[in-house]
Amino acid sequence: MQKMITVNINNQEYEVQEDCNIVEACDAHNIPLQRFCYHRYLPVDGSCRTCMVEIETPQGMMVTTACTTKVKPGMAIYTNSEKAVAAQKSALEFLLLDHPLDCPICDKAGECLLQDNYFDFGRYDFRRTVARYFKGGKALNAGEHIVLDQERCILCRRCIRFFDEIVRTPELGIISRGHESSISLFPEKFIRNPYSGNSADICPVGALTLKEFRFKQRVWFLKKTKSICTQCARGCSIYIEHNKNTVWRFMPRENPALNRVWMCDRGRFSFNKLHEKRIFTPLKHQEEISFNQLYDDIAELLKTRRSGEIAWVVGPFSSNETYYALKTYCGDNAVCLMPPASGERDDLLMLAEEYPNAQGATFFGLQTETAPLIDKIQKGRIAALIIVEMDLFNLRNDSFAQCLMENIHKIPLKIYLTAYRDETVARVDYVVPVRTYAETNGTFINATSLLQKACQALVPEHPDIDAACIALYTIATGARKHQRRYSDASEMYDKLRSHYDELRSFQFNQIPEYGIALNMPKRADEPFKGIHVDFNVCSTAKPLEES
């Protein structure tokens, strides 16, 4: 429990956390205070000078930077005094002195701190009498994902500190002196680290922008939906930012116990996969059929099979609700296949397991041993195989997938639940289209046993496309549409939570912003192993987007 102290801000007393800086103390109580160089997850720099406040000291009143000054019991702080406001405006005026008027064509417009702070704290009279200095350096290629506009840079050094202190790959620096100073790459070098996209997030102006988002959408048109990244077992908290049912970018969402405010490029630029190779119409032997015919055919075919002859195979890509449906409605012949970890990993965020929910399969007690099922398939004792959200025929080095390829002719009925047209689609009898994780509500458990929710961002193209968990329930129980117990995956979560003490207190809409830490063994180390990054965060801090 952090110790709280009392300070006086603008003649009003507030309780704040001991040893936090003045910026965080103001943010905790929604007291406006501008800043550029300060970032709570980076070392304090104090270079922009825009967060100036006036404080009482034993030597009298003093103007100082709020980011470099720690609060003390009884401290008197003034953010709106005459001297503080004059210092703030002077610093802002210097930053805008040579800044180009790029707002109409700048991708940062709408989320630019320079715009926001000028309208909130600036609005001074124009006093320039000398010609503007042009830094040049427009739209420079800075790397695979980054475009650099040197003349927009305000020299806050956020990007430099991020590469130096977090990623530990120094790739940017400041060259020249005085008003000629500019951000620059090293000669004949480019930004190549796997976290480069974060530099565009933390840039307070439009100096660093993403090639994948540049000139695609105006940010004020985008809607934000809270979700998670599904590209590895870390499950970073993100926003899915979308407009007109199309995802335009993934952005990291602040979670102090998980990814802080960072995400890797592998996850950030995976958003296009949501729209690629989609399948929206049911298939019977590669011919399109209706959803009614699909479920009627499957119900009739499964009636003639004994439960022990029906196998259900899922991977670690599905939601907890899908695992619950398998465990509850599909019998004991359900197996979760765990592909070998083959991705890139590091000590920051990335894990080699390129799937988001292996822990969920463990939590719900799904069988992971495939040898008994392999034996049944080889002996011809499996009459129906239902594959759930896993491209089995794309797994080249997996023993179960290899067995399936060699013995596929021994299985009379093969059904595949998928959102994408992949290699497995061509090898099965029936294809059941299901929603992507962005088209439904659901929960996932990451490698460090943190349960998080992913909220629905998009609407599926066909109204009869269900989430995988509901499609499984329909197939396993033979329910018709008007007979279904669930209409949304969140309803299945609200059903399953009553069976688990750790979840019982949380309905889907009440799952905490930062997730639920479950009491189960972890599959991976905590993120940022051996790297100290929490320089400024206090326990009373509000999320950055609310500050």
C-alpha positions in Angstrom: 0.0 0.0 0.0 1.5 3.3 -1.1 1.8 6.1 1.5 -0.4 9.1 0.7 0.4 12.7 1.6 -1.5 16.0 1.4 -0.5 18.8 -0.9 -2.1 22.1 -1.9 -2.6 22.6 -5.6 -4.1 25.9 -6.7 -5.3 26.6 -3.1 -7.1 23.3 -2.7 -5.9 20.3 -0.7 -5.4 16.9 -2.4 -4.2 13.5 -1.3 -1.5 12.2 -3.6 1.0 9.4 -3.5 4.3 10.1 -1.8 7.3 10.6 -4.1 5.2 11.0 -7.3 6.1 14.0 -9.4 3.8 17.1 -9.8 2.6 16.1 -13.2 1.3 12.8 -11.9 -0.2 14.5 -8.9 -2.1 16.9 -11.2 -3.2 14.0 -13.5 -4.5 12.0 -10.6 -7.0 14.8 -9.8 -7.7 16.0 -13.4 -5.9 19.3 -12.9 -4.8 20.5 -16.4 -1.1 20.8 -17.0 0.6 20.8 -20.4 3.6 18.7 -21.2 5.5 17.4 -24.3 8.8 15.6 -23.3 7.2 14.0 -20.2 6.0 10.4 -20.5 5.2 8.4 -17.4 6.8 5.2 -18.8 10.1 6.9 -19.9 12.9 8.5 -17.9 12.2 12.2 -17.0 13.9 14.6 -19.4 12.7 18.1 -18.5 13.7 19.5 -21.8 10.5 21.1 -23.2 9.9 23.3 -20.2 6.1 23.6 -20.8 5.0 22.0 -17.5 6.3 24.9 -15.5 4.6 25.5 -12.1 5.1 27.8 -9.2 5.9 26.3 -5.8 6.5 27.7 -2.3 10.0 27.0 -0.9 11.8 28.1 2.3 13.6 30.6 0.0 10.3 32.0 -1.4 8.3 31.3 -4.5 10.0 29.5 -7.3 9.1 28.5 -10.9 10.1 24.9 -11.7 9.4 22.0 -14.1 6.6 19.8 -12.7 8.0 16.6 -14.2 11.3 16.8 -12.4 9.9 17.9 -9.0 8.7 15.4 -6.5 5.8 16.3 -4.2 6.4 16.7 -0.5 4.0 16.9 2.5 2.3 20.3 2.7 3.8 21.5 -0.6 2.0 24.5 -2.2 1.8 24.2 -6.0 0.3 26.7 -8.4 -0.3 25.7 -12.0 -2.3 28.8 -12.9 -0.5 31.6 -11.2 0.7 34.6 -13.3 4.3 33.5 -13.3 3.5 29.8 -14.1 1.2 30.7 -17.0 3.8 33.1 -18.4 6.5 30.5 -18.2 4.2 27.9 -19.9 3.2 30.2 -22.7 6.9 31.3 -23.3 8.0 27.7 -23.6 5.1 26.8 -26.0 5.9 29.9 -28.1 9.5 28.8 -28.6 8.4 25.3 -29.6 6.0 26.8 -32.2 8.5 29.4 -33.5 9.7 27.3 -36.5 7.0 24.7 -36.6 5.4 24.3 -40.0 1.6 24.8 -40.5 1.1 21.2 -41.6 -2.1 20.5 -39.6 -4.4 20.1 -42.7 -2.1 17.4 -44.2 -0.5 16.0 -41.0 -1.6 12.5 -39.9 -1.2 13.5 -36.3 -3.9 16.1 -36.6 -6.7 15.3 -34.1 -4.3 13.6 -31.6 -1.4 16.1 -31.6 -0.3 17.5 -28.3 1.0 20.7 -29.9 -2.5 21.4 -31.2 -4.2 20.5 -27.9 -1.8 22.5 -25.8 -1.9 25.6 -27.9 -5.7 25.7 -27.7 -5.7 24.9 -24.0 -2.7 26.9 -22.8 -1.4 29.0 -25.6 -3.5 31.5 -27.6 -0.8 34.2 -27.3 -0.2 37.2 -29.6 2.1 36.5 -32.5 5.4 38.3 -31.9 7.8 36.9 -34.5 9.9 39.6 -36.3 12.6 37.4 -38.0 12.2 35.0 -40.9 11.3 31.4 -40.1 14.1 28.9 -40.2 13.3 25.8 -42.4 14.8 22.6 -41.1 13.8 20.6 -44.2 13.7 16.8 -44.0 10.2 16.2 -45.3 8.8 12.6 -45.4 12.1 10.9 -45.0 12.2 7.1 -45.1 13.3 6.2 -41.6 12.6 2.4 -41.7 10.3 -0.3 -42.7 7.3 1.3 -40.9 8.4 4.9 -40.0 8.3 8.2 -41.9 10.3 11.1 -40.4 9.4 14.8 -40.9 12.4 16.6 -39.3 10.8 20.1 -39.4 7.8 19.0 -37.4 10.0 17.7 -34.5 10.0 19.7 -31.3 13.0 17.9 -29.8 11.2 16.3 -26.9 13.5 13.3 -27.2 10.8 10.8 -26.4 11.7 8.6 -29.3 15.4 8.7 -28.4 14.7 7.8 -24.8 12.4 4.9 -25.9 15.0 3.4 -28.2 17.8 4.0 -25.7 16.1 2.9 -22.5 13.3 0.5 -23.4 14.3 -1.3 -26.6 18.1 -0.8 -26.0 18.8 -0.1 -29.7 20.0 3.5 -30.0 18.8 4.5 -33.5 18.0 8.2 -33.4 19.8 11.2 -32.2 19.9 15.0 -32.3 22.3 16.7 -34.7 23.4 20.4 -34.9 23.0 23.0 -32.2 20.5 25.8 -31.2 17.6 26.4 -33.5 19.2 24.3 -36.2 19.0 21.2 -34.0 17.0 18.3 -35.6 16.2 14.7 -35.0 18.1 12.3 -37.3 19.1 8.8 -38.1 22.7 7.6 -38.0 24.4 7.8 -41.4 23.2 5.0 -43.8 21.1 3.5 -41.0 17.4 2.8 -40.5 15.1 2.1 -37.6 15.0 -1.7 -37.6 13.9 -2.8 -34.1 10.7 -4.9 -33.6 9.1 -2.1 -31.6 9.5 0.8 -34.0 5.8 1.6 -34.2 5.8 2.8 -30.6 7.9 5.8 -31.7 5.0 7.1 -33.7 2.6 6.6 -30.7 4.7 8.6 -28.3 5.7 11.4 -30.7 3.6 14.3 -29.5 3.5 15.9 -33.0 3.7 14.5 -36.6 7.5 14.1 -36.8 7.2 10.3 -36.7 4.3 8.6 -38.5 3.4 5.1 -39.6 3.6 4.2 -43.3 0.7 1.7 -42.8 -1.6 4.4 -41.5 -0.3 7.5 -43.3 -3.1 9.2 -45.3 -5.6 6.4 -44.7 -8.0 7.8 -42.1 -8.5 10.9 -40.0 -8.4 9.9 -36.4 -11.6 11.7 -35.5 -13.5 9.2 -37.7 -12.1 6.2 -35.9 -14.0 4.3 -33.2 -11.9 2.6 -30.4 -12.8 -0.8 -29.1 -11.0 -2.4 -26.2 -9.4 -5.7 -27.1 -6.2 -7.8 -27.0 -3.5 -8.7 -29.4 -3.7 -12.3 -30.5 -0.4 -12.7 -32.2 1.4 -14.3 -29.3 0.8 -15.7 -25.8 1.5 -12.3 -24.2 -1.9 -11.0 -25.1 -1.1 -7.3 -24.9 -4.0 -4.9 -24.2 -4.9 -2.9 -27.4 -7.5 -0.8 -29.0 -9.0 -1.9 -32.3 -9.5 1.4 -34.2 -12.1 1.0 -36.9 -14.4 2.9 -39.2 -17.2 1.7 -41.5 -16.6 -1.9 -40.4 -12.9 -1.8 -41.4 -10.0 -2.0 -39.0 -7.4 0.7 -39.8 -4.9 0.2 -37.0 -4.2 -1.6 -33.7 -3.0 0.7 -30.9 -1.5 -0.3 -27.5 -3.9 0.2 -24.6 -2.3 1.1 -21.2 -2.0 -1.8 -18.8 0.7 -1.2 -16.2 0.9 -4.9 -15.2 1.2 -6.1 -18.7 2.4 -4.1 -21.8 2.5 -0.7 -20.1 1.7 1.4 -23.3 3.9 -0.6 -25.8 3.3 -3.3 -28.3 5.5 -5.1 -30.9 5.4 -4.5 -34.6 4.3 -8.1 -35.2 1.1 -7.5 -33.3 0.6 -3.9 -34.4 0.6 -4.6 -38.1 -1.4 -7.8 -38.0 -4.7 -5.9 -38.3 -4.9 -6.6 -42.1 -5.2 -10.3 -41.4 -8.7 -9.7 -40.1 -10.0 -8.9 -43.6 -7.9 -11.3 -45.7 -9.2 -14.6 -47.1 -12.5 -14.2 -45.2 -15.2 -16.9 -45.7 -18.8 -15.8 -45.3 -20.9 -18.6 -46.9 -21.3 -22.2 -45.7 -19.8 -24.9 -47.9 -20.8 -28.5 -48.6 -18.2 -30.3 -50.6 -16.9 -26.9 -51.8 -20.4 -25.8 -53.0 -22.2 -22.9 -51.3 -25.3 -23.7 -49.2 -27.6 -21.8 -46.8 -27.0 -21.7 -43.0 -30.3 -23.6 -42.4 -29.2 -26.4 -44.7 -25.8 -26.5 -43.2 -27.0 -27.0 -39.6 -29.8 -29.4 -40.7 -27.3 -31.6 -42.6 -24.8 -31.6 -39.8 -27.5 -32.5 -37.2 -28.8 -35.4 -39.3 -25.3 -36.7 -39.9 -24.2 -36.5 -36.3 -27.4 -38.3 -35.1 -26.1 -41.5 -36.7 -22.8 -41.4 -34.9 -22.1 -42.4 -31.3 -20.5 -39.7 -29.1 -17.4 -41.8 -28.8 -17.0 -41.8 -32.6 -17.0 -38.0 -32.8 -13.7 -36.1 -32.3 -13.4 -32.4 -31.6 -10.1 -30.7 -32.3 -9.3 -27.1 -31.3 -6.1 -25.1 -31.1 -4.8 -22.4 -28.6 -6.2 -19.7 -30.8 -9.9 -19.8 -29.6 -11.6 -17.9 -26.8 -12.4 -19.2 -23.3 -16.1 -19.4 -24.3 -15.2 -21.8 -27.2 -13.3 -24.0 -24.7 -16.2 -23.9 -22.3 -18.6 -24.9 -25.1 -16.3 -27.8 -26.1 -16.0 -29.0 -22.5 -19.7 -28.6 -21.7 -21.6 -29.5 -24.8 -19.2 -31.7 -26.9 -18.3 -34.5 -24.6 -14.9 -35.8 -23.4 -13.6 -36.5 -26.9 -12.2 -32.9 -27.4 -8.5 -32.3 -27.8 -6.6 -29.1 -27.8 -3.6 -29.2 -30.1 -0.6 -27.1 -29.1 1.7 -26.3 -32.0 5.4 -25.9 -31.3 6.6 -22.5 -30.4 8.4 -21.1 -33.4 8.1 -17.3 -33.3 10.6 -14.7 -32.3 10.9 -13.9 -28.6 12.7 -11.3 -26.4 12.8 -10.0 -22.8 10.3 -7.2 -23.4 7.0 -8.5 -24.7 7.3 -11.0 -27.5 6.9 -14.7 -26.8 7.7 -17.5 -29.2 4.2 -19.1 -28.8 2.3 -17.5 -31.7 -1.1 -18.1 -30.2 -3.1 -16.2 -27.6 -4.9 -18.7 -25.3 -3.0 -21.9 -24.4 -3.7 -21.0 -20.8 -7.4 -20.9 -21.5 -7.3 -24.5 -22.7 -5.5 -25.5 -19.5 -7.9 -23.5 -17.3 -10.9 -25.4 -18.7 -9.2 -28.8 -18.5 -9.1 -29.7 -22.2 -7.1 -32.8 -23.2 -3.8 -31.9 -24.8 -2.5 -35.4 -25.4 -3.2 -36.4 -29.0 -1.8 -40.0 -29.0 -5.2 -41.6 -28.1 -7.0 -39.7 -30.9 -4.2 -40.6 -33.4 -4.6 -44.2 -32.5 -8.4 -44.0 -33.0 -8.0 -42.3 -36.4 -5.5 -44.9 -37.6 -7.8 -47.7 -36.6 -10.8 -46.1 -38.3 -12.8 -45.6 -35.1 -13.5 -41.9 -35.7 -16.7 -41.4 -37.8 -16.8 -37.6 -37.6 -14.1 -35.0 -37.0 -14.9 -31.4 -36.1 -12.0 -29.0 -36.4 -12.4 -25.6 -34.6 -10.5 -22.5 -35.7 -7.3 -24.2 -36.6 -5.7 -24.7 -40.0 -4.5 -28.3 -39.3 -3.3 -28.9 -42.8 -0.9 -26.0 -42.6 1.0 -27.6 -39.7 3.9 -29.3 -41.5 5.9 -30.5 -38.5 3.1 -31.7 -36.2 2.6 -35.4 -35.6 -1.2 -35.1 -35.3 -1.5 -33.1 -38.4 0.8 -35.5 -40.3 -1.4 -38.5 -39.1 -4.5 -36.6 -40.2 -3.1 -36.1 -43.7 -2.2 -39.7 -44.0 -5.5 -41.1 -42.7 -8.0 -38.5 -43.8 -9.7 -41.0 -46.0 -10.6 -43.1 -43.0 -12.8 -40.3 -41.5 -16.3 -40.3 -43.3 -17.4 -36.8 -42.0 -15.1 -33.8 -41.6 -16.5 -30.4 -40.4 -14.4 -27.2 -40.1 -15.4 -24.1 -38.2 -13.3 -21.2 -39.5 -13.4 -17.5 -40.4 -10.8 -17.8 -43.2 -10.3 -19.7 -46.5 -7.2 -21.7 -45.8 -5.7 -25.1 -46.6 -8.0 -27.0 -44.4 -11.1 -25.7 -46.1 -10.3 -27.7 -49.2 -9.9 -31.0 -47.2 -13.3 -31.2 -45.4 -16.9 -32.0 -46.2 -18.6 -29.0 -44.5 -17.3 -25.5 -43.7 -19.0 -23.5 -41.0 -18.2 -19.8 -41.2 -17.6 -18.2 -37.8 -16.8 -14.7 -36.6 -13.3 -13.4 -36.1 -12.3 -12.4 -32.6 -12.9 -8.8 -33.6 -16.5 -9.6 -34.5 -17.6 -11.0 -31.2 -17.1 -10.6 -27.5 -14.9 -13.0 -25.7 -12.2 -13.6 -23.1 -8.6 -14.9 -23.2 -6.0 -15.9 -20.7 -2.4 -14.9 -21.5 0.8 -16.7 -20.7 1.1 -15.0 -17.3 -2.4 -16.1 -16.3 -4.2 -12.8 -16.8 -7.7 -13.1 -18.0 -8.8 -10.2 -20.3 -11.8 -9.4 -22.4 -11.9 -8.6 -26.1 -15.0 -6.6 -27.0 -16.8 -6.8 -30.4 -15.6 -4.1 -32.8 -17.0 -5.2 -36.1 -20.3 -6.5 -37.5 -20.0 -9.7 -39.5 -20.9 -9.4 -43.2 -23.6 -12.1 -42.9 -26.1 -11.9 -40.0 -26.2 -15.7 -39.6 -22.5 -16.0 -38.9 -22.1 -16.9 -35.2 -19.2 -16.9 -32.8 -17.4 -20.3 -32.7 -18.7 -21.0 -29.2 -22.3 -20.5 -30.3 -21.8 -22.5 -33.5 -20.3 -25.4 -31.4 -23.3 -25.2 -29.1 -25.7 -25.4 -32.0 -23.9 -28.3 -33.6 -23.4 -30.3 -30.4 -27.0 -29.9 -29.2 -28.8 -29.8 -32.5 -30.5 -26.6 -31.5 -32.4 -24.6 -34.2 -31.9 -20.8 -34.2 -35.0 -19.9 -32.3 -34.1 -22.6 -29.7 -30.6 -21.3 -28.9 -29.7 -20.5 -25.3 -27.1 -18.0 -26.3 -27.2 -15.1 -28.8 -23.8 -13.6 -27.8 -20.5 -15.1 -26.5 -20.7 -12.7 -23.5 -23.8 -14.6 -22.4 -21.8 -17.8 -22.4 -19.1 -16.2 -20.3 -21.7 -15.0 -17.8 -22.9 -18.7 -17.7 -19.4 -20.2 -17.2 -18.2 -17.7 -14.6 -20.6 -19.2 -12.0 -18.5 -22.4 -12.0 -15.2 -20.7 -11.1 -14.6 -18.9 -7.9 -12.1 -16.4 -9.4 -14.6 -15.3 -12.0 -17.9 -15.5 -10.1 -17.8 -11.8 -9.1 -17.3 -10.5 -12.6 -19.9 -10.4 -15.3 -18.5 -9.8 -18.8 -19.1 -6.0 -18.6 -17.6 -5.9 -15.2 -14.2 -7.5 -16.0 -11.6 -5.0 -14.8 -9.8 -2.7 -17.3 -6.5 -4.4 -16.6 -7.9 -8.0 -16.4 -8.2 -10.6 -13.7 -5.0 -12.3 -12.4 -5.8 -16.0 -12.0 -4.2 -18.3 -9.5 -2.7 -20.8 -11.9 0.9 -21.6 -13.0 2.3 -19.3 -15.5 3.6 -20.4 -18.9 6.1 -17.5 -19.3 8.1 -14.9 -17.3 6.6 -11.5 -16.6 7.2 -8.9 -19.4 10.2 -6.5 -19.4 12.4 -9.1 -17.7 15.4 -7.4 -16.2 14.4 -4.0 -17.7 13.3 -1.3 -15.3 10.7 0.9 -17.1 8.3 2.1 -14.4 10.0 5.5 -13.8 7.0 7.6 -12.9 3.8 5.6 -12.5 2.0 6.0 -9.2 -0.8 3.7 -8.0 -3.4 6.5 -8.2 -2.5 7.3 -11.8 -5.3 7.4 -14.4 -4.9 5.8 -17.8 -3.0 8.1 -20.2 -6.0 8.5 -22.5 -8.1 9.8 -19.5 -5.3 12.2 -18.2 
